[in-house]
């Protein structure tokens, strides 16, 4: 089992989860975070830290489709191990469904 970041993170990217990860398996894109599934140790400490419930175990219904998405972009984006600043409009995107059309493949900043 691994944990994955799902669509709910897009345009929110609060990054509370990054601070608690003991193995630094988060990677940052322009408007989303991902977890490298091969680095995640399945501890689950990140899941309750996400204010938009965007982190799920891969065994949850709907999460399996996000495993490869997380893997693909974890291999392209920079690793992040400290909480950065959420986007200015993050609160406006919180709770919005079907946000994948707003996903950016561009890498993000680790600051």
Number of C-alpha atoms within 10 A of each C-alpha: 12 19 27 29 26 24 22 23 28 27 26 25 29 24 24 19 21 25 17 17 19 13 12 17 19 27 26 26 24 17 22 26 32 29 28 24 22 12 14 19 14 13 13 16 14 19 21 14 18 20 18 18 16 20 25 22 17 19 12 10 9 10 18 17 12 19 21 13 17 21 18 15 21 24 12 14 21 16 21 22 21 17 16 17 13 16 15 9 10 15 15 11 17 18 14 15 10 10 14 13 8 11 15 14 13 14 18 18 16 16 9
